[in-house]
């Protein structure tokens, strides 16, 4: 996947803990989990069309 932008966000400790736990449980990076969560949220709101990520939904 070609990275076109870098986002920096501030979240509360509960959100950070949840993202860290998801990343650890899925053996993924926090960046990967955050990207997927943002993409899913945008798709749910019909704000973004799904793009084919070159990474398979499993291990990177």
C-alpha positions in Angstrom: 0.0 0.0 0.0 1.3 3.4 -1.0 1.1 5.8 1.9 -0.2 9.2 0.8 -0.7 10.9 4.1 0.3 10.6 7.7 -2.3 11.4 10.4 -1.6 12.2 14.0 -4.5 12.0 16.4 -5.0 12.3 20.1 -7.2 9.8 21.9 -8.1 9.2 25.5 -6.4 6.4 27.4 -9.4 4.0 27.1 -9.4 4.3 23.3 -5.6 3.8 23.2 -5.9 0.7 25.4 -8.6 -0.7 23.1 -6.5 0.0 19.9 -3.4 -1.5 21.6 -5.4 -4.6 22.6 -6.8 -5.1 19.1 -3.3 -4.8 17.6 -1.8 -7.2 20.0 -4.7 -9.7 19.6 -4.4 -9.6 15.8 -0.6 -9.5 15.8 -0.8 -6.2 13.9 0.7 -2.8 14.3 -1.3 0.0 15.9 -1.0 1.9 12.6 -2.6 -1.0 10.7 -5.5 -1.3 13.2 -6.1 2.4 13.1 -6.1 2.4 9.3 -8.6 -0.4 9.2 -10.9 1.2 11.9 -10.9 4.5 10.0 -11.6 2.8 6.7 -14.4 0.7 8.2 -16.0 3.8 9.8 -15.9 5.7 6.5 -17.4 2.8 4.6 -20.1 2.5 7.2 -20.9 6.2 6.7 -20.6 5.8 2.9 -17.9 8.4 3.0 -15.3 6.3 1.2 -15.3 3.6 -1.4 -13.5 0.5 -0.4 -10.0 0.3 -1.9 -8.2 -2.9 -2.4 -5.4 -3.1 0.1 -2.5 -5.1 -1.3 -2.2 -6.8 2.1 -4.3 -9.8 2.7 -6.6 -9.7 5.7 -4.3 -11.8 7.9 -0.7 -11.3 8.6 1.2 -8.5 6.9 
